Amino acid sequence: MSSAQRPPRNGGDVVVESLAALGAGTVFGLPGQHALGAFDALRRSPLEYIGLRVENNAGFAADAYARVTGQVAPLLVSTGPGALMTLAALQESAAASAPVLGIGSQVPTAGLGGGRHGYLHELADQKASFRDVVKSVHTVRTASQIPSALAAAWASALEAPSGPVWVEIPQDVLLSPTSVPPVESLSADPRPLAPRTELVDAAAELLDGAERPVILAGGGVVRAGAQAALRALAEKLDAPVATTFGGKGAFPWEHRLSLQSWLEDRYTTDFLEDADVLLVAGSGLGELSSNYHTFRPRGRVVQIEADLGKLESNHPALGIHADARLALDALADRVGRRPEGRAAKAAAELLTRVRDRIAAQGLELEQQVLTAVRGALPDGSPSFWDMTILAYWAWSAFDPRAGAMHTAQGAGGLGYGFPAALGAAAADPSKPVLAVSGDGGAMYSIAELATARQYGLPVTWLIVDDGGYGILREYMTDAFGEATATELARPDFAALAESFGVPALRSAPDRLATDLAAALGTPGPSVVVLPALLRMFAPTHLADPT
């Protein structure tokens, strides 16, 4: 096509050219009237587009793509309702430090500034809705501002602590012809967050002098790719390592020093409290990581945290504001190597006490189901878990092996598992991905069966059907004697999946390992429905576990 025949470039072209120049490969989203200029430009670009059926689910898919790749995941939506629908997903990305680049259209430029002009989807101040959720907000008013605004947002998303950002571009800017030259290169390198030398020296002195050093590794270790540095440091110190729920995979599950992830168990809490020096890496010691704020350290705490707002926010510590990998590498180089002592024996004794407590509660079904899931899932495949009882078990008891385990425990919203798994499958369609939901959470994302079918994504969706919001049923029954608003009418999930052209079957606990393995081994999407009433193990933050 000659230059005379080519349609004029517009602001939408500048958007997709900028994304490609920054290194984007895939864009998630859902079109709307004000954003059509950008969506039209996608077809002229090398970017792959994955369109979901609900903006919130598109946000969850982008979140998962960002988690598994460590790259920025663009999320493209329209003005007003479309933009606002992404907020729950962006809150999860903020809690999990997932670098999602949200791009929303806006009303025409003439409507910016808070005036009530009556434009479709108009909000008096759309960006204000995002300020308390994302790391940074960027508003574009001309096409020439687009490359720099997107580069600044991209760098903000990646800079430790990584997280979601928001850019909004008016409809007329996206549609109007532009003389901005095609964008060929953009730089958006994040600044490294290195630890200060004097803090590393002080931390190393504390750890070298400790008699009972222990490490608690959080999600910041995983996000920073600091697993090797963590292991090297733990082995030099001969220090047991527990991982938070977000930090699963930071340390080998079966390592002699592993305390695994039983953070809701009082025995583990006591073990952490008894350390004379506790190194907390990549965790803010929030509610779930502190056994619901019952954790009371008796020794010194050293905390490595990239998020300045979380540093010493719950407990006094020698605070090191740094990327976890850079800080752990520095500590591993600085501390001395000590001989193997009784740390491995202490870790094994703790795990035995935890297992004995669980074994006394008559929870064989729950353990059978979780074992079946672990047995069916290939070691290198990631899994994505909704807020459901089986996921709460997995937080403590599931070994992610070489794959990664991701949950919505950061913000705690329903509907994460399946659309997130679709995002991970889009990142790497060569291996199967597992999604786990309860029947209540499944209804949030049931429309995405169409997405799975349209793109042929290799996601197996395990739906545990207990007839309602199972964990809320337990909470209300324990607190009030009976449950209200927890029982749900729901569809025949297998038949509904089949209506989308997605193979599905009903399983049972004794067949689950076989059924799930077969589904995961079959190309494309699939659904396995498990009717089962699961229970949680008894909490230990409310009473003495003995």
C-alpha positions as CSV (number, residue, x, y, z in Angstrom):
1,M,0.0,0.0,0.0
2,S,1.4,3.4,-1.0
3,S,1.6,6.2,1.5
4,A,-1.2,7.9,-0.3
5,Q,-3.4,4.9,0.3
6,R,-2.5,4.3,3.9
7,P,-5.0,5.7,6.5
8,P,-3.5,8.6,8.5
9,R,-1.8,7.6,11.7
10,N,-3.6,8.7,14.9
11,G,-3.1,8.7,18.6
12,G,-4.1,5.1,18.8
13,D,-1.2,4.2,16.6
14,V,1.1,6.1,18.9
15,V,-0.2,4.1,21.9
16,V,0.5,0.7,20.3
17,E,3.8,1.7,18.8
18,S,4.9,3.0,22.2
19,L,3.9,-0.3,23.9
20,A,5.7,-2.3,21.3
21,A,8.8,-0.1,21.7
22,L,8.7,-0.6,25.5
23,G,8.7,-4.4,25.0
24,A,5.1,-5.4,25.3
25,G,4.0,-8.5,23.5
26,T,0.4,-9.0,24.7
27,V,-2.4,-6.7,25.5
28,F,-5.5,-7.6,27.6
29,G,-8.7,-5.7,27.5
30,L,-12.2,-5.1,26.4
31,P,-13.2,-2.4,23.8
32,G,-15.6,0.5,24.4
33,Q,-16.6,3.5,22.3
34,H,-14.1,6.0,23.6
35,A,-11.2,3.5,23.2
36,L,-11.9,2.4,19.7
37,G,-9.0,4.4,18.3
38,A,-6.5,2.4,20.3
39,F,-8.3,-0.9,19.5
40,D,-8.3,-0.2,15.8
41,A,-4.6,0.5,16.0
42,L,-4.0,-2.9,17.5
43,R,-4.8,-4.6,14.2
44,R,-2.0,-2.7,12.6
45,S,0.5,-3.6,15.3
46,P,2.6,-6.8,16.1
47,L,0.9,-6.9,19.6
48,E,-1.2,-9.9,20.5
49,Y,-4.6,-9.1,21.9
50,I,-6.5,-11.2,24.4
51,G,-10.0,-9.9,24.9
52,L,-12.0,-11.0,27.9
53,R,-15.7,-10.6,28.6
54,V,-15.6,-8.4,31.7
55,E,-13.0,-5.7,32.5
56,N,-12.4,-6.9,36.0
57,N,-11.4,-10.3,34.6
58,A,-9.2,-8.7,32.0
59,G,-7.4,-7.1,34.9
60,F,-7.0,-10.4,36.6
61,A,-5.6,-11.9,33.4
62,A,-3.1,-9.0,33.0
63,D,-2.1,-9.5,36.7
64,A,-1.3,-13.1,36.2
65,Y,0.6,-12.4,33.0
66,A,2.7,-9.8,34.9
67,R,3.3,-12.3,37.7
68,V,4.5,-15.2,35.6
69,T,6.6,-13.1,33.2
70,G,7.9,-10.4,35.5
71,Q,7.1,-8.0,32.7
72,V,4.6,-5.1,32.4
73,A,1.2,-6.3,31.2
74,P,-0.9,-3.7,29.4
75,L,-4.6,-3.6,30.1
76,L,-6.7,-1.5,27.7
77,V,-10.3,-0.5,28.5
78,S,-12.8,2.3,27.9
79,T,-14.0,5.3,29.9
80,G,-16.3,5.4,33.0
81,P,-17.9,2.0,33.7
82,G,-15.2,0.1,31.8
83,A,-12.4,1.8,33.7
84,L,-14.1,1.5,37.1
85,M,-14.7,-2.2,36.5
86,T,-10.9,-2.8,36.7
87,L,-10.5,-1.4,40.2
88,A,-10.9,-4.7,42.1
89,A,-8.3,-6.4,39.8
90,L,-5.9,-3.4,40.1
91,Q,-6.3,-3.6,43.9
92,E,-5.1,-7.2,43.8
93,S,-2.2,-6.2,41.6
94,A,-1.2,-3.5,44.0
95,A,-1.3,-5.9,46.9
96,A,0.7,-8.5,45.0
97,S,3.1,-5.9,43.4
98,A,2.1,-7.0,39.9
99,P,3.2,-4.5,37.2
100,V,0.0,-3.9,35.3
101,L,-0.2,-0.9,33.0
102,G,-3.8,0.1,32.9
103,I,-4.7,2.3,29.9
104,G,-8.2,3.8,29.9
105,S,-9.8,6.2,27.5
106,Q,-11.3,9.4,28.6
107,V,-14.1,11.8,27.4
108,P,-12.9,14.2,24.7
109,T,-10.3,16.7,25.9
110,A,-12.9,19.5,26.1
111,G,-14.7,17.6,28.8
112,L,-11.7,17.2,31.1
113,G,-11.4,19.4,34.2
114,G,-14.6,18.5,36.1
115,G,-17.2,20.3,34.1
116,R,-20.5,18.4,33.6
117,H,-20.7,18.3,29.8
118,G,-23.0,15.3,29.5
119,Y,-20.5,13.1,27.6
120,L,-21.2,9.3,27.6
121,H,-19.4,7.6,30.5
122,E,-18.4,11.0,31.9
123,L,-17.0,11.2,35.4
124,A,-16.1,14.5,37.1
125,D,-12.6,13.1,37.9
126,Q,-12.0,9.6,36.6
127,K,-8.4,9.4,37.7
128,A,-9.3,10.2,41.3
129,S,-10.9,6.8,41.5
130,F,-7.5,5.2,40.8
131,R,-5.2,7.3,43.0
132,D,-5.7,5.2,46.1
133,V,-5.2,1.9,44.2
134,V,-2.3,2.3,41.8
135,K,1.3,3.5,42.2
136,S,1.0,6.4,39.8
137,V,-1.6,8.1,37.5
138,H,-0.8,9.8,34.2
139,T,-3.1,11.9,32.0
140,V,-2.4,12.6,28.4
141,R,-3.8,15.6,26.5
142,T,-2.0,15.4,23.2
143,A,-0.6,12.7,21.0
144,S,3.0,13.9,21.4
145,Q,2.7,13.2,25.2
146,I,1.7,9.6,24.7
147,P,5.2,8.0,24.4
148,S,6.7,9.8,27.3
149,A,3.6,9.2,29.5
150,L,3.6,5.5,28.7
151,A,7.4,5.2,29.3
152,A,7.1,7.0,32.7
153,A,4.2,4.7,33.7
154,W,6.1,1.6,32.5
155,A,9.1,2.5,34.6
156,S,6.9,3.3,37.6
157,A,5.2,-0.1,37.3
158,L,8.6,-2.0,37.3
159,E,10.4,0.0,39.9
160,A,10.6,-1.8,43.2
161,P,8.1,-2.2,44.7
162,S,6.5,-3.0,41.4
163,G,2.8,-2.5,41.0
164,P,-0.1,-1.3,38.8
165,V,-0.2,2.2,37.2
166,W,-2.9,4.1,35.3
167,V,-2.8,6.2,32.1
168,E,-5.8,7.9,30.6
169,I,-6.1,9.3,27.1
170,P,-9.0,11.3,25.8
171,Q,-11.1,9.9,22.9
172,D,-10.3,12.7,20.5
173,V,-6.5,12.2,21.1
174,L,-6.8,8.6,20.2
175,L,-8.8,9.3,17.0
176,S,-7.3,12.5,15.7
177,P,-4.6,12.3,12.9
178,T,-1.1,13.0,14.2
179,S,2.2,14.1,12.8
180,V,4.1,12.4,15.6
181,P,6.7,10.1,13.8
182,P,6.3,6.4,14.3
183,V,7.7,5.4,17.7
184,E,10.7,3.2,17.3
185,S,12.5,3.2,20.6
186,L,11.6,4.1,24.2
187,S,13.6,3.7,27.4
188,A,11.9,2.9,30.7
189,D,14.6,1.3,32.8
190,P,13.6,1.2,36.5
191,R,16.0,2.5,39.1
192,P,17.6,-0.3,41.2
193,L,16.8,-0.3,44.9
194,A,20.0,-1.3,46.5
195,P,20.6,-1.7,50.3
196,R,22.7,0.8,52.1
197,T,26.1,-0.8,53.1
198,E,25.9,0.2,56.8
199,L,22.5,-1.5,57.1
200,V,23.8,-4.7,55.5
201,D,26.8,-4.6,57.9
202,A,24.6,-4.2,60.9
203,A,22.2,-7.0,59.8
204,A,25.1,-9.3,59.1
205,E,26.5,-8.7,62.6
206,L,23.2,-9.5,64.2
207,L,22.8,-12.7,62.1
208,D,26.4,-13.8,62.8
209,G,25.9,-13.4,66.5
210,A,22.5,-15.1,66.7
211,E,22.1,-18.5,68.4
212,R,18.7,-19.2,66.8
213,P,18.4,-17.3,63.5
214,V,15.2,-17.9,61.5
215,I,14.1,-16.5,58.2
216,L,10.6,-15.6,57.1
217,A,10.5,-15.2,53.3
218,G,7.6,-13.3,51.7
219,G,6.4,-12.5,48.2
220,G,9.1,-9.9,47.7
221,V,11.6,-12.7,47.5
222,V,9.7,-14.4,44.7
223,R,9.1,-11.1,42.8
224,A,12.7,-10.2,43.0
225,G,13.9,-13.6,41.8
226,A,15.9,-13.9,45.0
227,Q,15.4,-17.7,45.6
228,A,19.0,-18.6,45.1
229,A,20.2,-15.8,47.3
230,L,17.8,-16.8,50.0
231,R,18.9,-20.4,49.9
232,A,22.6,-19.5,50.0
233,L,22.0,-17.2,53.0
234,A,19.9,-19.8,54.9
235,E,22.5,-22.5,54.3
236,K,25.4,-20.3,55.5
237,L,23.5,-19.4,58.6
238,D,22.0,-22.8,59.1
239,A,18.7,-21.0,59.6
240,P,15.2,-22.5,59.2
241,V,13.0,-20.8,56.6
242,A,9.3,-20.3,56.6
243,T,7.5,-18.8,53.6
244,T,4.4,-16.6,53.7
245,F,1.5,-17.5,51.5
246,G,2.6,-15.0,48.9
247,G,6.2,-16.2,49.3
248,K,5.5,-19.9,48.4
249,G,8.2,-21.1,46.1
250,A,10.8,-18.8,47.6
251,F,12.5,-21.8,49.3
252,P,12.5,-25.5,48.5
253,W,9.5,-27.2,50.3
254,E,11.4,-30.3,51.2
255,H,14.7,-28.7,52.1
256,R,16.1,-29.8,55.5
257,L,15.7,-26.2,56.8
258,S,12.2,-25.7,55.4
259,L,9.4,-24.8,57.8
260,Q,7.0,-24.7,54.8
261,S,4.1,-22.3,55.1
262,W,2.0,-23.2,58.1
263,L,1.7,-19.5,59.2
264,E,-1.8,-20.0,60.6
265,D,-0.5,-22.6,63.0
266,R,0.4,-21.4,66.5
267,Y,3.4,-23.8,66.7
268,T,4.9,-22.0,63.7
269,T,4.1,-18.6,65.3
270,D,5.9,-19.7,68.5
271,F,8.9,-20.9,66.5
272,L,9.2,-17.5,64.8
273,E,8.7,-15.7,68.0
274,D,11.5,-17.7,69.7
275,A,14.2,-16.7,67.2
276,D,16.8,-14.4,68.8
277,V,17.2,-12.8,65.3
278,L,14.4,-13.1,62.8
279,L,15.1,-12.0,59.2
280,V,12.0,-11.0,57.4
281,A,12.6,-10.7,53.7
282,G,10.0,-9.3,51.3
283,S,7.1,-9.3,53.8
284,G,5.3,-6.5,55.7
285,L,4.2,-9.0,58.4
286,G,0.6,-8.3,57.7
287,E,-2.5,-10.1,59.0
288,L,-2.0,-13.4,57.2
289,S,1.7,-13.5,57.7
290,S,1.5,-12.8,61.4
291,N,-1.2,-15.4,62.3
292,Y,-3.8,-12.5,62.4
293,H,-1.5,-10.2,64.3
294,T,-0.9,-12.6,67.2
295,F,2.8,-12.8,66.4
296,R,5.0,-11.2,69.1
297,P,8.7,-11.4,68.4
298,R,10.9,-11.8,71.5
299,G,14.2,-11.3,69.7
300,R,15.6,-8.8,67.2
301,V,13.9,-8.4,63.8
302,V,15.7,-7.5,60.6
303,Q,13.3,-6.5,57.8
304,I,14.1,-6.2,54.1
305,E,11.2,-4.5,52.3
306,A,11.0,-2.7,49.0
307,D,7.7,-0.9,50.0
308,L,8.8,1.9,52.3
309,G,5.3,2.1,53.8
310,K,5.6,-1.5,55.0
311,L,9.0,-1.1,56.6
312,E,8.5,-1.4,60.4
313,S,4.8,-0.9,59.9
314,N,3.9,-3.7,62.3
315,H,7.0,-4.4,64.4
316,P,10.2,-2.5,65.3
317,A,13.1,-3.8,63.3
318,L,16.4,-3.0,61.7
319,G,14.7,-1.9,58.5
320,I,16.5,-2.3,55.2
321,H,14.6,-0.5,52.3
322,A,15.8,-2.5,49.4
323,D,15.0,-5.0,46.7
324,A,15.1,-8.4,48.2
325,R,17.5,-10.0,45.8
326,L,20.1,-7.2,46.1
327,A,19.8,-7.3,49.9
328,L,19.9,-11.1,50.3
329,D,22.8,-11.3,47.9
330,A,24.7,-8.7,49.9
331,L,23.9,-10.5,53.2
332,A,24.9,-13.9,51.8
333,D,28.3,-12.4,50.8
334,R,28.8,-10.8,54.2
335,V,27.8,-13.4,56.8
336,G,30.1,-16.1,57.9
337,R,29.4,-19.8,57.4
338,R,28.5,-21.8,60.5
339,P,28.5,-25.6,60.8
340,E,25.2,-27.5,60.6
341,G,23.6,-27.6,64.0
342,R,20.2,-28.7,65.3
343,A,18.3,-26.3,63.0
344,A,17.2,-29.0,60.6
345,K,16.1,-31.2,63.5
346,A,14.1,-28.3,65.0
347,A,12.4,-27.7,61.6
348,A,11.5,-31.3,61.3
349,E,10.1,-31.4,64.9
350,L,8.0,-28.4,64.2
351,L,6.5,-29.9,61.1
352,T,5.7,-33.1,63.0
353,R,3.8,-31.2,65.6
354,V,1.8,-29.3,63.0
355,R,0.9,-32.5,61.1
356,D,-0.1,-34.2,64.3
357,R,-2.4,-31.4,65.2
358,I,-4.0,-31.5,61.7
359,A,-4.3,-35.3,61.9
360,A,-6.3,-35.1,65.1
361,Q,-9.1,-33.1,63.4
362,G,-10.7,-35.7,61.1
363,L,-9.8,-33.8,57.9
364,E,-8.9,-36.7,55.7
365,L,-11.1,-35.6,52.8
366,E,-9.5,-32.2,52.6
367,Q,-6.0,-33.7,52.6
368,Q,-7.0,-36.3,50.0
369,V,-8.4,-33.7,47.7
370,L,-5.3,-31.5,48.0
371,T,-3.0,-34.5,47.5
372,A,-4.9,-35.4,44.3
373,V,-4.5,-31.9,42.9
374,R,-0.8,-31.9,43.6
375,G,-0.4,-35.3,42.1
376,A,-2.2,-34.4,38.9
377,L,-0.5,-31.0,38.3
378,P,2.8,-31.2,36.4
379,D,5.7,-30.0,38.5
380,G,6.4,-27.0,36.2
381,S,2.8,-25.8,35.7
382,P,1.5,-22.8,37.6
383,S,-1.7,-22.8,39.5
384,F,-4.2,-19.9,40.3
385,W,-6.5,-20.2,43.3
386,D,-9.6,-18.2,44.0
387,M,-10.7,-17.4,47.6
388,T,-12.1,-20.8,48.5
389,I,-11.6,-23.4,51.2
390,L,-9.3,-25.6,49.1
391,A,-7.1,-22.5,48.4
392,Y,-6.9,-21.7,52.1
393,W,-5.6,-25.3,52.7
394,A,-3.2,-24.8,49.8
395,W,-1.8,-21.6,51.4
396,S,-0.4,-23.7,54.2
397,A,-0.1,-27.2,52.7
398,F,0.6,-27.0,49.0
399,D,4.1,-27.5,47.5
400,P,4.3,-25.4,44.3
401,R,7.4,-27.3,43.2
402,A,8.9,-25.8,40.0
403,G,5.6,-24.2,39.1
404,A,4.3,-21.1,40.9
405,M,1.2,-20.9,43.1
406,H,-0.7,-17.6,42.8
407,T,-3.8,-16.6,44.8
408,A,-5.9,-13.5,45.4
409,Q,-4.9,-13.3,49.1
410,G,-3.5,-9.9,48.7
411,A,-6.8,-8.1,48.3
412,G,-9.0,-11.1,48.9
413,G,-11.6,-10.6,46.1
414,L,-13.6,-13.4,44.5
415,G,-13.3,-14.4,40.9
416,Y,-9.5,-14.3,40.5
417,G,-8.6,-17.9,39.7
418,F,-9.9,-18.7,36.2
419,P,-9.2,-15.3,34.4
420,A,-5.8,-15.2,36.0
421,A,-5.0,-18.7,34.7
422,L,-6.1,-17.5,31.3
423,G,-3.5,-14.7,31.5
424,A,-0.8,-17.1,32.5
425,A,-1.7,-19.5,29.7
426,A,-1.5,-16.6,27.2
427,A,2.1,-15.9,28.5
428,D,3.1,-19.5,27.9
429,P,0.6,-21.7,26.1
430,S,3.1,-24.6,25.9
431,K,2.2,-26.0,29.3
432,P,-1.2,-26.6,31.1
433,V,-2.3,-24.2,33.8
434,L,-4.6,-25.0,36.7
435,A,-7.4,-22.7,38.1
436,V,-9.2,-23.6,41.3
437,S,-12.5,-21.9,42.4
438,G,-15.4,-22.6,44.6
439,D,-18.9,-22.5,43.1
440,G,-19.5,-19.0,44.4
441,G,-16.3,-17.6,43.0
442,A,-16.8,-19.4,39.7
443,M,-19.9,-17.4,39.0
444,Y,-17.8,-14.2,38.9
445,S,-15.8,-15.4,35.9
446,I,-18.1,-18.0,34.2
447,A,-18.3,-15.7,31.1
448,E,-14.6,-16.3,30.5
449,L,-15.3,-19.8,29.4
450,A,-16.0,-18.1,26.0
451,T,-12.5,-16.5,26.2
452,A,-10.9,-19.8,27.0
453,R,-12.6,-21.4,24.0
454,Q,-12.0,-18.5,21.6
455,Y,-8.2,-18.5,22.2
456,G,-7.9,-22.3,22.9
457,L,-6.0,-21.6,26.1
458,P,-4.7,-24.7,28.0
459,V,-6.4,-24.0,31.3
460,T,-8.1,-26.7,33.4
461,W,-10.6,-25.2,35.8
462,L,-11.4,-27.2,39.0
463,I,-14.6,-26.0,40.5
464,V,-15.3,-27.3,44.0
465,D,-19.1,-27.2,44.4
466,D,-20.3,-27.0,48.0
467,G,-23.5,-25.2,47.3
468,G,-22.5,-21.7,48.5
469,Y,-19.9,-19.5,50.0
470,G,-18.3,-22.3,52.1
471,I,-15.9,-20.3,54.2
472,L,-18.5,-17.7,55.0
473,R,-20.8,-20.5,56.0
474,E,-18.2,-21.7,58.5
475,Y,-17.5,-18.2,59.8
476,M,-21.1,-17.4,60.4
477,T,-22.0,-20.7,61.9
478,D,-19.1,-20.5,64.3
479,A,-19.9,-16.9,65.2
480,F,-23.7,-16.8,65.2
481,G,-24.9,-20.4,65.3
482,E,-26.2,-20.4,61.8
483,A,-25.4,-18.9,58.4
484,T,-27.3,-16.3,56.4
485,A,-27.0,-15.4,52.7
486,T,-24.4,-18.1,52.0
487,E,-26.5,-20.7,50.2
488,L,-26.6,-20.4,46.4
489,A,-28.5,-21.6,43.5
490,R,-26.0,-22.5,40.8
491,P,-26.0,-24.0,37.3
492,D,-24.9,-27.4,36.2
493,F,-21.3,-26.3,35.7
494,A,-20.4,-29.2,33.5
495,A,-23.3,-28.7,31.2
496,L,-22.7,-25.0,31.1
497,A,-19.1,-25.5,30.2
498,E,-20.1,-27.9,27.4
499,S,-22.5,-25.3,26.0
500,F,-19.4,-23.1,25.5
501,G,-17.7,-25.9,23.7
502,V,-15.4,-26.6,26.7
503,P,-15.0,-30.3,27.7
504,A,-16.2,-30.9,31.2
505,L,-16.9,-33.7,33.7
506,R,-18.1,-34.3,37.2
507,S,-15.5,-36.0,39.4
508,A,-15.3,-37.4,42.9
509,P,-12.6,-37.4,45.5
510,D,-11.5,-40.9,44.8
511,R,-11.3,-40.2,41.0
512,L,-10.0,-36.6,41.2
513,A,-6.3,-37.3,40.6
514,T,-7.0,-39.4,37.5
515,D,-9.7,-37.0,36.1
516,L,-7.7,-33.9,36.7
517,A,-4.5,-35.4,35.2
518,A,-6.4,-36.4,32.1
519,A,-7.9,-32.9,31.7
520,L,-4.6,-31.2,32.2
521,G,-3.0,-33.5,29.6
522,T,-5.6,-32.6,27.0
523,P,-4.9,-29.6,24.8
524,G,-7.2,-26.6,25.2
525,P,-9.5,-25.6,28.1
526,S,-11.4,-28.0,30.3
527,V,-13.6,-28.0,33.4
528,V,-13.6,-30.5,36.3
529,V,-16.4,-30.2,38.8
530,L,-15.9,-31.7,42.2
531,P,-19.0,-31.8,44.4
532,A,-17.6,-31.7,47.9
533,L,-18.2,-30.1,51.3
534,L,-14.7,-29.2,52.6
535,R,-13.9,-27.9,56.1
536,M,-11.0,-25.7,57.3
537,F,-8.6,-26.9,60.0
538,A,-9.2,-25.2,63.4
539,P,-7.7,-21.7,63.7
540,T,-5.0,-21.3,66.3
541,H,-5.0,-17.5,66.7
542,L,-8.3,-17.8,68.8
543,A,-7.2,-20.6,71.2
544,D,-4.3,-22.6,72.5
545,P,-3.6,-25.3,69.9
546,T,-2.7,-27.9,72.5
